[in-house]
Amino acid sequence: MTQTIYDEYNWILGYVETDSRGNKTAMDFHHRILGYYQADLNVTTDFHHRVIARGDAVVGLIYAEHEKFKAEHDGRGY
């Protein structure tokens, strides 16, 4: 199942894919992988599989990437 993540202006920020075991993959607008949630371990990891949070924080990865993009483009999000 794929969930689309939107900002307050209804622009697509990214996607979260969930498999049948509850594992999730966070992707940006261009479908580049940002990180993973491993349901059996209850941890969120970044693209390099380094643990960055306990629990499910994949949507936070998408928002963090969007904020980074905005900062690199003088506040313009798109």
mmJSON file of the N, C-alpha and C atoms, coordinates in Angstrom:
{"data_MODEL":{"atom_site":{
"group_PDB":["ATOM","ATOM","ATOM","ATOM","ATOM","ATOM","ATOM","ATOM","ATOM","ATOM","ATOM","ATOM","ATOM","ATOM","ATOM","ATOM","ATOM","ATOM","ATOM","ATOM","ATOM","ATOM","ATOM","ATOM","ATOM","ATOM","ATOM","ATOM","ATOM","ATOM","ATOM","ATOM","ATOM","ATOM","ATOM","ATOM","ATOM","ATOM","ATOM","ATOM","ATOM","ATOM","ATOM","ATOM","ATOM","ATOM","ATOM","ATOM","ATOM","ATOM","ATOM","ATOM","ATOM","ATOM","ATOM","ATOM","ATOM","ATOM","ATOM","ATOM","ATOM","ATOM","ATOM","ATOM","ATOM","ATOM","ATOM","ATOM","ATOM","ATOM","ATOM","ATOM","ATOM","ATOM","ATOM","ATOM","ATOM","ATOM","ATOM","ATOM","ATOM","ATOM","ATOM","ATOM","ATOM","ATOM","ATOM","ATOM","ATOM","ATOM","ATOM","ATOM","ATOM","ATOM","ATOM","ATOM","ATOM","ATOM","ATOM","ATOM","ATOM","ATOM","ATOM","ATOM","ATOM","ATOM","ATOM","ATOM","ATOM","ATOM","ATOM","ATOM","ATOM","ATOM","ATOM","ATOM","ATOM","ATOM","ATOM","ATOM","ATOM","ATOM","ATOM","ATOM","ATOM","ATOM","ATOM","ATOM","ATOM","ATOM","ATOM","ATOM","ATOM","ATOM","ATOM","ATOM","ATOM","ATOM","ATOM","ATOM","ATOM","ATOM","ATOM","ATOM","ATOM","ATOM","ATOM","ATOM","ATOM","ATOM","ATOM","ATOM","ATOM","ATOM","ATOM","ATOM","ATOM","ATOM","ATOM","ATOM","ATOM","ATOM","ATOM","ATOM","ATOM","ATOM","ATOM","ATOM","ATOM","ATOM","ATOM","ATOM","ATOM","ATOM","ATOM","ATOM","ATOM","ATOM","ATOM","ATOM","ATOM","ATOM","ATOM","ATOM","ATOM","ATOM","ATOM","ATOM","ATOM","ATOM","ATOM","ATOM","ATOM","ATOM","ATOM","ATOM","ATOM","ATOM","ATOM","ATOM","ATOM","ATOM","ATOM","ATOM","ATOM","ATOM","ATOM","ATOM","ATOM","ATOM","ATOM","ATOM","ATOM","ATOM","ATOM","ATOM","ATOM","ATOM","ATOM","ATOM","ATOM","ATOM","ATOM","ATOM","ATOM","ATOM","ATOM","ATOM","ATOM","ATOM","ATOM","ATOM","ATOM","ATOM"],
"id":[1,2,3,4,5,6,7,8,9,10,11,12,13,14,15,16,17,18,19,20,21,22,23,24,25,26,27,28,29,30,31,32,33,34,35,36,37,38,39,40,41,42,43,44,45,46,47,48,49,50,51,52,53,54,55,56,57,58,59,60,61,62,63,64,65,66,67,68,69,70,71,72,73,74,75,76,77,78,79,80,81,82,83,84,85,86,87,88,89,90,91,92,93,94,95,96,97,98,99,100,101,102,103,104,105,106,107,108,109,110,111,112,113,114,115,116,117,118,119,120,121,122,123,124,125,126,127,128,129,130,131,132,133,134,135,136,137,138,139,140,141,142,143,144,145,146,147,148,149,150,151,152,153,154,155,156,157,158,159,160,161,162,163,164,165,166,167,168,169,170,171,172,173,174,175,176,177,178,179,180,181,182,183,184,185,186,187,188,189,190,191,192,193,194,195,196,197,198,199,200,201,202,203,204,205,206,207,208,209,210,211,212,213,214,215,216,217,218,219,220,221,222,223,224,225,226,227,228,229,230,231,232,233,234],
"type_symbol":["N","C","C","N","C","C","N","C","C","N","C","C","N","C","C","N","C","C","N","C","C","N","C","C","N","C","C","N","C","C","N","C","C","N","C","C","N","C","C","N","C","C","N","C","C","N","C","C","N","C","C","N","C","C","N","C","C","N","C","C","N","C","C","N","C","C","N","C","C","N","C","C","N","C","C","N","C","C","N","C","C","N","C","C","N","C","C","N","C","C","N","C","C","N","C","C","N","C","C","N","C","C","N","C","C","N","C","C","N","C","C","N","C","C","N","C","C","N","C","C","N","C","C","N","C","C","N","C","C","N","C","C","N","C","C","N","C","C","N","C","C","N","C","C","N","C","C","N","C","C","N","C","C","N","C","C","N","C","C","N","C","C","N","C","C","N","C","C","N","C","C","N","C","C","N","C","C","N","C","C","N","C","C","N","C","C","N","C","C","N","C","C","N","C","C","N","C","C","N","C","C","N","C","C","N","C","C","N","C","C","N","C","C","N","C","C","N","C","C","N","C","C","N","C","C","N","C","C","N","C","C","N","C","C"],
"label_atom_id":["N","CA","C","N","CA","C","N","CA","C","N","CA","C","N","CA","C","N","CA","C","N","CA","C","N","CA","C","N","CA","C","N","CA","C","N","CA","C","N","CA","C","N","CA","C","N","CA","C","N","CA","C","N","CA","C","N","CA","C","N","CA","C","N","CA","C","N","CA","C","N","CA","C","N","CA","C","N","CA","C","N","CA","C","N","CA","C","N","CA","C","N","CA","C","N","CA","C","N","CA","C","N","CA","C","N","CA","C","N","CA","C","N","CA","C","N","CA","C","N","CA","C","N","CA","C","N","CA","C","N","CA","C","N","CA","C","N","CA","C","N","CA","C","N","CA","C","N","CA","C","N","CA","C","N","CA","C","N","CA","C","N","CA","C","N","CA","C","N","CA","C","N","CA","C","N","CA","C","N","CA","C","N","CA","C","N","CA","C","N","CA","C","N","CA","C","N","CA","C","N","CA","C","N","CA","C","N","CA","C","N","CA","C","N","CA","C","N","CA","C","N","CA","C","N","CA","C","N","CA","C","N","CA","C","N","CA","C","N","CA","C","N","CA","C","N","CA","C","N","CA","C","N","CA","C","N","CA","C","N","CA","C","N","CA","C","N","CA","C","N","CA","C"],
"label_alt_id":[null,null,null,null,null,null,null,null,null,null,null,null,null,null,null,null,null,null,null,null,null,null,null,null,null,null,null,null,null,null,null,null,null,null,null,null,null,null,null,null,null,null,null,null,null,null,null,null,null,null,null,null,null,null,null,null,null,null,null,null,null,null,null,null,null,null,null,null,null,null,null,null,null,null,null,null,null,null,null,null,null,null,null,null,null,null,null,null,null,null,null,null,null,null,null,null,null,null,null,null,null,null,null,null,null,null,null,null,null,null,null,null,null,null,null,null,null,null,null,null,null,null,null,null,null,null,null,null,null,null,null,null,null,null,null,null,null,null,null,null,null,null,null,null,null,null,null,null,null,null,null,null,null,null,null,null,null,null,null,null,null,null,null,null,null,null,null,null,null,null,null,null,null,null,null,null,null,null,null,null,null,null,null,null,null,null,null,null,null,null,null,null,null,null,null,null,null,null,null,null,null,null,null,null,null,null,null,null,null,null,null,null,null,null,null,null,null,null,null,null,null,null,null,null,null,null,null,null,null,null,null,null,null,null],
"label_comp_id":["MET","MET","MET","THR","THR","THR","GLN","GLN","GLN","THR","THR","THR","ILE","ILE","ILE","TYR","TYR","TYR","ASP","ASP","ASP","GLU","GLU","GLU","TYR","TYR","TYR","ASN","ASN","ASN","TRP","TRP","TRP","ILE","ILE","ILE","LEU","LEU","LEU","GLY","GLY","GLY","TYR","TYR","TYR","VAL","VAL","VAL","GLU","GLU","GLU","THR","THR","THR","ASP","ASP","ASP","SER","SER","SER","ARG","ARG","ARG","GLY","GLY","GLY","ASN","ASN","ASN","LYS","LYS","LYS","THR","THR","THR","ALA","ALA","ALA","MET","MET","MET","ASP","ASP","ASP","PHE","PHE","PHE","HIS","HIS","HIS","HIS","HIS","HIS","ARG","ARG","ARG","ILE","ILE","ILE","LEU","LEU","LEU","GLY","GLY","GLY","TYR","TYR","TYR","TYR","TYR","TYR","GLN","GLN","GLN","ALA","ALA","ALA","ASP","ASP","ASP","LEU","LEU","LEU","ASN","ASN","ASN","VAL","VAL","VAL","THR","THR","THR","THR","THR","THR","ASP","ASP","ASP","PHE","PHE","PHE","HIS","HIS","HIS","HIS","HIS","HIS","ARG","ARG","ARG","VAL","VAL","VAL","ILE","ILE","ILE","ALA","ALA","ALA","ARG","ARG","ARG","GLY","GLY","GLY","ASP","ASP","ASP","ALA","ALA","ALA","VAL","VAL","VAL","VAL","VAL","VAL","GLY","GLY","GLY","LEU","LEU","LEU","ILE","ILE","ILE","TYR","TYR","TYR","ALA","ALA","ALA","GLU","GLU","GLU","HIS","HIS","HIS","GLU","GLU","GLU","LYS","LYS","LYS","PHE","PHE","PHE","LYS","LYS","LYS","ALA","ALA","ALA","GLU","GLU","GLU","HIS","HIS","HIS","ASP","ASP","ASP","GLY","GLY","GLY","ARG","ARG","ARG","GLY","GLY","GLY","TYR","TYR","TYR"],
"label_asym_id":["A","A","A","A","A","A","A","A","A","A","A","A","A","A","A","A","A","A","A","A","A","A","A","A","A","A","A","A","A","A","A","A","A","A","A","A","A","A","A","A","A","A","A","A","A","A","A","A","A","A","A","A","A","A","A","A","A","A","A","A","A","A","A","A","A","A","A","A","A","A","A","A","A","A","A","A","A","A","A","A","A","A","A","A","A","A","A","A","A","A","A","A","A","A","A","A","A","A","A","A","A","A","A","A","A","A","A","A","A","A","A","A","A","A","A","A","A","A","A","A","A","A","A","A","A","A","A","A","A","A","A","A","A","A","A","A","A","A","A","A","A","A","A","A","A","A","A","A","A","A","A","A","A","A","A","A","A","A","A","A","A","A","A","A","A","A","A","A","A","A","A","A","A","A","A","A","A","A","A","A","A","A","A","A","A","A","A","A","A","A","A","A","A","A","A","A","A","A","A","A","A","A","A","A","A","A","A","A","A","A","A","A","A","A","A","A","A","A","A","A","A","A","A","A","A","A","A","A","A","A","A","A","A","A"],
"label_entity_id":["1","1","1","1","1","1","1","1","1","1","1","1","1","1","1","1","1","1","1","1","1","1","1","1","1","1","1","1","1","1","1","1","1","1","1","1","1","1","1","1","1","1","1","1","1","1","1","1","1","1","1","1","1","1","1","1","1","1","1","1","1","1","1","1","1","1","1","1","1","1","1","1","1","1","1","1","1","1","1","1","1","1","1","1","1","1","1","1","1","1","1","1","1","1","1","1","1","1","1","1","1","1","1","1","1","1","1","1","1","1","1","1","1","1","1","1","1","1","1","1","1","1","1","1","1","1","1","1","1","1","1","1","1","1","1","1","1","1","1","1","1","1","1","1","1","1","1","1","1","1","1","1","1","1","1","1","1","1","1","1","1","1","1","1","1","1","1","1","1","1","1","1","1","1","1","1","1","1","1","1","1","1","1","1","1","1","1","1","1","1","1","1","1","1","1","1","1","1","1","1","1","1","1","1","1","1","1","1","1","1","1","1","1","1","1","1","1","1","1","1","1","1","1","1","1","1","1","1","1","1","1","1","1","1"],
"label_seq_id":[1,1,1,2,2,2,3,3,3,4,4,4,5,5,5,6,6,6,7,7,7,8,8,8,9,9,9,10,10,10,11,11,11,12,12,12,13,13,13,14,14,14,15,15,15,16,16,16,17,17,17,18,18,18,19,19,19,20,20,20,21,21,21,22,22,22,23,23,23,24,24,24,25,25,25,26,26,26,27,27,27,28,28,28,29,29,29,30,30,30,31,31,31,32,32,32,33,33,33,34,34,34,35,35,35,36,36,36,37,37,37,38,38,38,39,39,39,40,40,40,41,41,41,42,42,42,43,43,43,44,44,44,45,45,45,46,46,46,47,47,47,48,48,48,49,49,49,50,50,50,51,51,51,52,52,52,53,53,53,54,54,54,55,55,55,56,56,56,57,57,57,58,58,58,59,59,59,60,60,60,61,61,61,62,62,62,63,63,63,64,64,64,65,65,65,66,66,66,67,67,67,68,68,68,69,69,69,70,70,70,71,71,71,72,72,72,73,73,73,74,74,74,75,75,75,76,76,76,77,77,77,78,78,78],
"pdbx_PDB_ins_code":[null,null,null,null,null,null,null,null,null,null,null,null,null,null,null,null,null,null,null,null,null,null,null,null,null,null,null,null,null,null,null,null,null,null,null,null,null,null,null,null,null,null,null,null,null,null,null,null,null,null,null,null,null,null,null,null,null,null,null,null,null,null,null,null,null,null,null,null,null,null,null,null,null,null,null,null,null,null,null,null,null,null,null,null,null,null,null,null,null,null,null,null,null,null,null,null,null,null,null,null,null,null,null,null,null,null,null,null,null,null,null,null,null,null,null,null,null,null,null,null,null,null,null,null,null,null,null,null,null,null,null,null,null,null,null,null,null,null,null,null,null,null,null,null,null,null,null,null,null,null,null,null,null,null,null,null,null,null,null,null,null,null,null,null,null,null,null,null,null,null,null,null,null,null,null,null,null,null,null,null,null,null,null,null,null,null,null,null,null,null,null,null,null,null,null,null,null,null,null,null,null,null,null,null,null,null,null,null,null,null,null,null,null,null,null,null,null,null,null,null,null,null,null,null,null,null,null,null,null,null,null,null,null,null],
"Cartn_x":[0.841,0.0,0.887,0.531,1.289,0.425,0.989,0.32,1.054,0.326,0.915,0.886,2.01,2.134,2.09,1.176,0.979,1.376,1.694,1.907,0.594,0.657,-0.551,-1.164,-0.406,-0.919,-1.363,-1.387,-1.788,-0.786,0.471,1.556,2.081,2.45,2.988,4.42,4.677,6.019,6.741,5.986,6.61,5.597,6.141,5.308,5.809,4.891,5.234,4.629,5.489,5.02,5.067,3.993,3.897,3.7,4.527,4.366,3.422,3.189,2.212,2.632,3.914,4.403,4.482,4.097,4.112,5.393,6.338,7.565,7.235,7.915,7.616,8.884,8.687,9.766,9.323,10.142,9.853,10.569,9.834,10.414,10.043,10.95,10.656,9.763,9.521,8.647,9.094,10.403,10.96,11.124,10.528,10.59,11.994,12.842,14.148,13.949,14.547,14.373,15.091,14.357,14.907,15.212,14.445,14.656,13.603,13.689,12.862,12.369,11.197,10.717,10.679,11.341,11.359,10.43,9.276,8.231,8.676,9.42,9.82,10.794,11.599,12.546,12.01,10.919,10.318,11.326,12.086,13.052,12.905,13.252,13.33,14.8,15.18,16.566,16.607,17.765,17.924,18.275,18.595,18.922,20.083,21.01,22.192,21.969,20.725,20.318,20.873,21.167,21.556,20.286,20.173,18.988,18.927,17.781,17.603,16.472,15.611,14.506,13.976,13.46,12.705,11.255,10.603,9.234,9.202,8.015,7.79,7.928,8.998,9.233,9.467,8.927,9.204,8.619,7.47,6.897,7.791,8.408,9.365,10.538,10.978,12.055,11.632,10.395,9.897,9.834,9.302,9.236,10.623,11.551,12.923,13.587,13.385,13.956,13.357,12.063,11.406,11.959,12.149,12.709,14.13,14.899,16.264,16.224,15.307,15.157,14.792,13.849,13.445,14.613,15.409,16.556,17.581,17.752,18.697,18.185,16.889,16.291,15.641,16.271,15.842,14.391,13.922,12.581,11.504,11.88,10.895,10.829,9.665,9.521,9.467,9.174,8.972,9.637],
"Cartn_y":[-1.176,0.0,1.241,2.212,3.467,4.611,5.396,6.578,7.808,8.769,10.009,11.044,11.73,12.751,14.124,14.979,16.312,17.385,18.591,19.726,20.492,21.641,22.417,23.026,23.057,23.583,22.469,21.263,20.072,19.67,20.09,19.645,18.316,17.427,16.131,16.301,15.844,15.884,14.558,13.467,12.161,11.052,9.854,8.662,7.721,6.958,5.905,4.61,3.642,2.318,1.394,0.658,-0.278,-1.678,-2.616,-4.005,-4.753,-6.015,-6.808,-7.067,-6.91,-7.116,-5.821,-4.714,-3.433,-2.643,-3.164,-2.418,-1.294,-0.16,1.007,1.54,2.129,2.794,4.221,5.195,6.606,7.044,7.742,8.234,9.693,10.436,11.832,11.932,13.153,13.421,12.676,12.494,11.833,10.329,9.792,8.368,7.897,8.812,8.421,7.977,6.868,6.324,7.2,7.565,8.374,7.537,6.473,5.646,4.565,3.861,2.674,2.592,1.988,1.598,0.085,-0.515,-1.965,-2.337,-2.875,-3.142,-4.15,-5.174,-6.194,-5.652,-4.661,-4.041,-2.745,-2.212,-0.949,0.199,0.287,1.364,1.954,3.229,3.902,4.119,3.788,3.964,4.904,5.53,6.389,5.55,6.218,5.54,4.557,4.88,4.043,3.001,2.837,1.858,2.167,3.439,3.863,4.185,3.685,3.939,5.423,6.035,7.454,7.692,6.684,6.847,5.492,5.445,4.286,4.552,3.589,3.774,4.188,4.522,4.855,6.363,6.778,8.198,8.466,7.608,7.765,9.053,9.488,10.731,11.91,11.834,12.864,12.965,11.845,11.864,12.644,12.478,13.173,14.675,15.07,16.498,17.099,16.369,16.863,17.079,16.16,16.304,17.5,17.722,18.87,20.187,20.258,21.473,21.723,20.672,20.792,21.329,20.815,21.273,22.75,23.163,24.57,25.467,25.047,25.851,26.002,24.981,25.037,25.882,26.149,26.895,28.185,28.832,30.146,30.203,29.12,29.101,28.674,28.517,28.055,26.54,26.03,24.599,23.782,24.428,23.621,24.217],
"Cartn_z":[0.0,0.0,0.0,-0.787,-0.856,-0.355,0.554,1.085,0.56,0.045,-0.447,0.675,0.878,1.922,1.254,1.732,1.169,2.174,1.664,2.558,2.711,3.379,3.655,2.399,1.293,0.034,-0.922,-0.404,-1.151,-2.232,-2.059,-2.927,-2.388,-3.288,-2.872,-2.387,-1.142,-0.576,-0.739,-0.677,-0.771,-0.606,-0.395,-0.34,0.751,1.321,2.271,1.756,1.489,1.073,2.276,2.495,3.612,3.062,3.537,3.085,4.017,3.731,4.482,5.929,6.246,7.624,8.422,7.809,8.509,8.332,7.563,7.274,6.297,6.453,5.621,4.965,3.788,3.068,2.79,3.201,2.957,1.693,0.821,-0.428,-0.638,-1.264,-1.56,-2.792,-3.23,-4.374,-5.632,-5.782,-6.963,-6.772,-5.714,-5.368,-4.98,-4.509,-3.972,-2.53,-2.168,-0.818,0.195,1.257,2.343,3.572,3.798,4.975,5.092,6.211,6.408,7.849,8.023,9.349,9.369,10.352,10.496,11.641,11.307,12.286,13.351,12.953,13.929,14.974,14.6,15.538,16.138,15.568,15.983,15.927,14.818,14.624,13.225,13.119,11.834,11.519,10.288,9.864,8.664,8.462,7.294,6.072,4.979,3.733,3.889,4.794,5.023,6.117,6.53,7.554,8.947,9.217,10.565,11.342,12.565,13.385,13.719,13.418,13.722,14.715,14.944,15.894,16.318,17.519,17.98,17.623,17.028,16.576,15.109,14.645,13.242,13.031,12.355,12.088,10.602,9.734,8.305,7.723,8.195,7.687,8.066,9.224,9.634,8.679,8.125,7.134,5.891,5.491,4.303,4.561,5.714,6.04,6.202,6.802,6.968,5.612,4.695,3.346,2.633,2.811,2.184,2.746,4.046,4.661,4.167,4.019,3.492,2.06,1.26,-0.116,-0.158,0.693,0.736,1.12,2.099,2.522,1.399,0.608,-0.503,-1.671,-1.704,-2.815,-2.327,-1.348,-0.864,-0.422,0.224,0.755,-0.217,-1.473,-2.461,-2.37,-2.053,-1.856,-3.121,-4.267,-5.469,-6.653],
"occupancy":[1.0,1.0,1.0,1.0,1.0,1.0,1.0,1.0,1.0,1.0,1.0,1.0,1.0,1.0,1.0,1.0,1.0,1.0,1.0,1.0,1.0,1.0,1.0,1.0,1.0,1.0,1.0,1.0,1.0,1.0,1.0,1.0,1.0,1.0,1.0,1.0,1.0,1.0,1.0,1.0,1.0,1.0,1.0,1.0,1.0,1.0,1.0,1.0,1.0,1.0,1.0,1.0,1.0,1.0,1.0,1.0,1.0,1.0,1.0,1.0,1.0,1.0,1.0,1.0,1.0,1.0,1.0,1.0,1.0,1.0,1.0,1.0,1.0,1.0,1.0,1.0,1.0,1.0,1.0,1.0,1.0,1.0,1.0,1.0,1.0,1.0,1.0,1.0,1.0,1.0,1.0,1.0,1.0,1.0,1.0,1.0,1.0,1.0,1.0,1.0,1.0,1.0,1.0,1.0,1.0,1.0,1.0,1.0,1.0,1.0,1.0,1.0,1.0,1.0,1.0,1.0,1.0,1.0,1.0,1.0,1.0,1.0,1.0,1.0,1.0,1.0,1.0,1.0,1.0,1.0,1.0,1.0,1.0,1.0,1.0,1.0,1.0,1.0,1.0,1.0,1.0,1.0,1.0,1.0,1.0,1.0,1.0,1.0,1.0,1.0,1.0,1.0,1.0,1.0,1.0,1.0,1.0,1.0,1.0,1.0,1.0,1.0,1.0,1.0,1.0,1.0,1.0,1.0,1.0,1.0,1.0,1.0,1.0,1.0,1.0,1.0,1.0,1.0,1.0,1.0,1.0,1.0,1.0,1.0,1.0,1.0,1.0,1.0,1.0,1.0,1.0,1.0,1.0,1.0,1.0,1.0,1.0,1.0,1.0,1.0,1.0,1.0,1.0,1.0,1.0,1.0,1.0,1.0,1.0,1.0,1.0,1.0,1.0,1.0,1.0,1.0,1.0,1.0,1.0,1.0,1.0,1.0,1.0,1.0,1.0,1.0,1.0,1.0,1.0,1.0,1.0,1.0,1.0,1.0],
"B_iso_or_equiv":[0.0,0.0,0.0,0.0,0.0,0.0,0.0,0.0,0.0,0.0,0.0,0.0,0.0,0.0,0.0,0.0,0.0,0.0,0.0,0.0,0.0,0.0,0.0,0.0,0.0,0.0,0.0,0.0,0.0,0.0,0.0,0.0,0.0,0.0,0.0,0.0,0.0,0.0,0.0,0.0,0.0,0.0,0.0,0.0,0.0,0.0,0.0,0.0,0.0,0.0,0.0,0.0,0.0,0.0,0.0,0.0,0.0,0.0,0.0,0.0,0.0,0.0,0.0,0.0,0.0,0.0,0.0,0.0,0.0,0.0,0.0,0.0,0.0,0.0,0.0,0.0,0.0,0.0,0.0,0.0,0.0,0.0,0.0,0.0,0.0,0.0,0.0,0.0,0.0,0.0,0.0,0.0,0.0,0.0,0.0,0.0,0.0,0.0,0.0,0.0,0.0,0.0,0.0,0.0,0.0,0.0,0.0,0.0,0.0,0.0,0.0,0.0,0.0,0.0,0.0,0.0,0.0,0.0,0.0,0.0,0.0,0.0,0.0,0.0,0.0,0.0,0.0,0.0,0.0,0.0,0.0,0.0,0.0,0.0,0.0,0.0,0.0,0.0,0.0,0.0,0.0,0.0,0.0,0.0,0.0,0.0,0.0,0.0,0.0,0.0,0.0,0.0,0.0,0.0,0.0,0.0,0.0,0.0,0.0,0.0,0.0,0.0,0.0,0.0,0.0,0.0,0.0,0.0,0.0,0.0,0.0,0.0,0.0,0.0,0.0,0.0,0.0,0.0,0.0,0.0,0.0,0.0,0.0,0.0,0.0,0.0,0.0,0.0,0.0,0.0,0.0,0.0,0.0,0.0,0.0,0.0,0.0,0.0,0.0,0.0,0.0,0.0,0.0,0.0,0.0,0.0,0.0,0.0,0.0,0.0,0.0,0.0,0.0,0.0,0.0,0.0,0.0,0.0,0.0,0.0,0.0,0.0,0.0,0.0,0.0,0.0,0.0,0.0,0.0,0.0,0.0,0.0,0.0,0.0],
"pdbx_formal_charge":[null,null,null,null,null,null,null,null,null,null,null,null,null,null,null,null,null,null,null,null,null,null,null,null,null,null,null,null,null,null,null,null,null,null,null,null,null,null,null,null,null,null,null,null,null,null,null,null,null,null,null,null,null,null,null,null,null,null,null,null,null,null,null,null,null,null,null,null,null,null,null,null,null,null,null,null,null,null,null,null,null,null,null,null,null,null,null,null,null,null,null,null,null,null,null,null,null,null,null,null,null,null,null,null,null,null,null,null,null,null,null,null,null,null,null,null,null,null,null,null,null,null,null,null,null,null,null,null,null,null,null,null,null,null,null,null,null,null,null,null,null,null,null,null,null,null,null,null,null,null,null,null,null,null,null,null,null,null,null,null,null,null,null,null,null,null,null,null,null,null,null,null,null,null,null,null,null,null,null,null,null,null,null,null,null,null,null,null,null,null,null,null,null,null,null,null,null,null,null,null,null,null,null,null,null,null,null,null,null,null,null,null,null,null,null,null,null,null,null,null,null,null,null,null,null,null,null,null,null,null,null,null,null,null],
"auth_seq_id":[1,1,1,2,2,2,3,3,3,4,4,4,5,5,5,6,6,6,7,7,7,8,8,8,9,9,9,10,10,10,11,11,11,12,12,12,13,13,13,14,14,14,15,15,15,16,16,16,17,17,17,18,18,18,19,19,19,20,20,20,21,21,21,22,22,22,23,23,23,24,24,24,25,25,25,26,26,26,27,27,27,28,28,28,29,29,29,30,30,30,31,31,31,32,32,32,33,33,33,34,34,34,35,35,35,36,36,36,37,37,37,38,38,38,39,39,39,40,40,40,41,41,41,42,42,42,43,43,43,44,44,44,45,45,45,46,46,46,47,47,47,48,48,48,49,49,49,50,50,50,51,51,51,52,52,52,53,53,53,54,54,54,55,55,55,56,56,56,57,57,57,58,58,58,59,59,59,60,60,60,61,61,61,62,62,62,63,63,63,64,64,64,65,65,65,66,66,66,67,67,67,68,68,68,69,69,69,70,70,70,71,71,71,72,72,72,73,73,73,74,74,74,75,75,75,76,76,76,77,77,77,78,78,78],
"auth_comp_id":["MET","MET","MET","THR","THR","THR","GLN","GLN","GLN","THR","THR","THR","ILE","ILE","ILE","TYR","TYR","TYR","ASP","ASP","ASP","GLU","GLU","GLU","TYR","TYR","TYR","ASN","ASN","ASN","TRP","TRP","TRP","ILE","ILE","ILE","LEU","LEU","LEU","GLY","GLY","GLY","TYR","TYR","TYR","VAL","VAL","VAL","GLU","GLU","GLU","THR","THR","THR","ASP","ASP","ASP","SER","SER","SER","ARG","ARG","ARG","GLY","GLY","GLY","ASN","ASN","ASN","LYS","LYS","LYS","THR","THR","THR","ALA","ALA","ALA","MET","MET","MET","ASP","ASP","ASP","PHE","PHE","PHE","HIS","HIS","HIS","HIS","HIS","HIS","ARG","ARG","ARG","ILE","ILE","ILE","LEU","LEU","LEU","GLY","GLY","GLY","TYR","TYR","TYR","TYR","TYR","TYR","GLN","GLN","GLN","ALA","ALA","ALA","ASP","ASP","ASP","LEU","LEU","LEU","ASN","ASN","ASN","VAL","VAL","VAL","THR","THR","THR","THR","THR","THR","ASP","ASP","ASP","PHE","PHE","PHE","HIS","HIS","HIS","HIS","HIS","HIS","ARG","ARG","ARG","VAL","VAL","VAL","ILE","ILE","ILE","ALA","ALA","ALA","ARG","ARG","ARG","GLY","GLY","GLY","ASP","ASP","ASP","ALA","ALA","ALA","VAL","VAL","VAL","VAL","VAL","VAL","GLY","GLY","GLY","LEU","LEU","LEU","ILE","ILE","ILE","TYR","TYR","TYR","ALA","ALA","ALA","GLU","GLU","GLU","HIS","HIS","HIS","GLU","GLU","GLU","LYS","LYS","LYS","PHE","PHE","PHE","LYS","LYS","LYS","ALA","ALA","ALA","GLU","GLU","GLU","HIS","HIS","HIS","ASP","ASP","ASP","GLY","GLY","GLY","ARG","ARG","ARG","GLY","GLY","GLY","TYR","TYR","TYR"],
"auth_asym_id":["A","A","A","A","A","A","A","A","A","A","A","A","A","A","A","A","A","A","A","A","A","A","A","A","A","A","A","A","A","A","A","A","A","A","A","A","A","A","A","A","A","A","A","A","A","A","A","A","A","A","A","A","A","A","A","A","A","A","A","A","A","A","A","A","A","A","A","A","A","A","A","A","A","A","A","A","A","A","A","A","A","A","A","A","A","A","A","A","A","A","A","A","A","A","A","A","A","A","A","A","A","A","A","A","A","A","A","A","A","A","A","A","A","A","A","A","A","A","A","A","A","A","A","A","A","A","A","A","A","A","A","A","A","A","A","A","A","A","A","A","A","A","A","A","A","A","A","A","A","A","A","A","A","A","A","A","A","A","A","A","A","A","A","A","A","A","A","A","A","A","A","A","A","A","A","A","A","A","A","A","A","A","A","A","A","A","A","A","A","A","A","A","A","A","A","A","A","A","A","A","A","A","A","A","A","A","A","A","A","A","A","A","A","A","A","A","A","A","A","A","A","A","A","A","A","A","A","A","A","A","A","A","A","A"],
"auth_atom_id":["N","CA","C","N","CA","C","N","CA","C","N","CA","C","N","CA","C","N","CA","C","N","CA","C","N","CA","C","N","CA","C","N","CA","C","N","CA","C","N","CA","C","N","CA","C","N","CA","C","N","CA","C","N","CA","C","N","CA","C","N","CA","C","N","CA","C","N","CA","C","N","CA","C","N","CA","C","N","CA","C","N","CA","C","N","CA","C","N","CA","C","N","CA","C","N","CA","C","N","CA","C","N","CA","C","N","CA","C","N","CA","C","N","CA","C","N","CA","C","N","CA","C","N","CA","C","N","CA","C","N","CA","C","N","CA","C","N","CA","C","N","CA","C","N","CA","C","N","CA","C","N","CA","C","N","CA","C","N","CA","C","N","CA","C","N","CA","C","N","CA","C","N","CA","C","N","CA","C","N","CA","C","N","CA","C","N","CA","C","N","CA","C","N","CA","C","N","CA","C","N","CA","C","N","CA","C","N","CA","C","N","CA","C","N","CA","C","N","CA","C","N","CA","C","N","CA","C","N","CA","C","N","CA","C","N","CA","C","N","CA","C","N","CA","C","N","CA","C","N","CA","C","N","CA","C","N","CA","C","N","CA","C","N","CA","C","N","CA","C","N","CA","C"],
"pdbx_PDB_model_num":[1,1,1,1,1,1,1,1,1,1,1,1,1,1,1,1,1,1,1,1,1,1,1,1,1,1,1,1,1,1,1,1,1,1,1,1,1,1,1,1,1,1,1,1,1,1,1,1,1,1,1,1,1,1,1,1,1,1,1,1,1,1,1,1,1,1,1,1,1,1,1,1,1,1,1,1,1,1,1,1,1,1,1,1,1,1,1,1,1,1,1,1,1,1,1,1,1,1,1,1,1,1,1,1,1,1,1,1,1,1,1,1,1,1,1,1,1,1,1,1,1,1,1,1,1,1,1,1,1,1,1,1,1,1,1,1,1,1,1,1,1,1,1,1,1,1,1,1,1,1,1,1,1,1,1,1,1,1,1,1,1,1,1,1,1,1,1,1,1,1,1,1,1,1,1,1,1,1,1,1,1,1,1,1,1,1,1,1,1,1,1,1,1,1,1,1,1,1,1,1,1,1,1,1,1,1,1,1,1,1,1,1,1,1,1,1,1,1,1,1,1,1,1,1,1,1,1,1,1,1,1,1,1,1]
}}}
